[in-house]
C-alpha cells in the first residue's frame, strides 16, 4: 500500500505555490438522496440525485506579499472569480485539481465559459492574529463539478 507524507504536500494556483500553507482538507463527493417512498410502503426508499463536489479548506501562515497565491485567492473571493487551476498536492508531482480534461461533469461557469468542466469558488477567507504567534490565513472553497487526481 502506498503511503503519502503530509510534509510533501502543498497548495498552488497553477504553477504558483500558495506561500505559507500547512494544511489542506477536502470533504469529497456526496450524492443527494431523494425519497421515493409511496403510500402503504413499510420501508422508505431513495433514489440518487445530483452529486456535490464538496468543499476544500486550506490554511497556513499569512503572507501579504504572496501576490500569485494568497492575494490572488483573496481577490478571487472578493470578485467572485472561478478558479480552474487550484491544485492540492499529495506529493512532489501528484495533485487534485478541478477536472478540465474529461467531461465527467459539464456546465457553464459563472463567468460564462462553456468549455470549463469544473472549478472552485473561494467562499471565505479568514485572517487571524495572536500576540504570541505568527499571523494565520484560512481559505474555504466550494467545488463545482469534481476534483480529479492527476
Secondary structure as GFF3:
##gff-version 3
##sequence-region A 1 150
A	DSSP	three_ten_helix	6	8	.	.	.	ID=ss1
A	DSSP	beta_strand	10	13	.	.	.	ID=ss2
A	DSSP	beta_strand	16	17	.	.	.	ID=ss3
A	DSSP	beta_strand	21	26	.	.	.	ID=ss4
A	DSSP	beta_strand	30	35	.	.	.	ID=ss5
A	DSSP	beta_strand	46	52	.	.	.	ID=ss6
A	DSSP	beta_strand	55	61	.	.	.	ID=ss7
A	DSSP	alpha_helix	70	79	.	.	.	ID=ss8
A	DSSP	beta_strand	82	83	.	.	.	ID=ss9
A	DSSP	beta_strand	86	89	.	.	.	ID=ss10
A	DSSP	beta_strand	95	98	.	.	.	ID=ss11
A	DSSP	beta_strand	119	128	.	.	.	ID=ss12
A	DSSP	beta_strand	136	144	.	.	.	ID=ss13
A	DSSP	beta_strand	147	149	.	.	.	ID=ss14
###
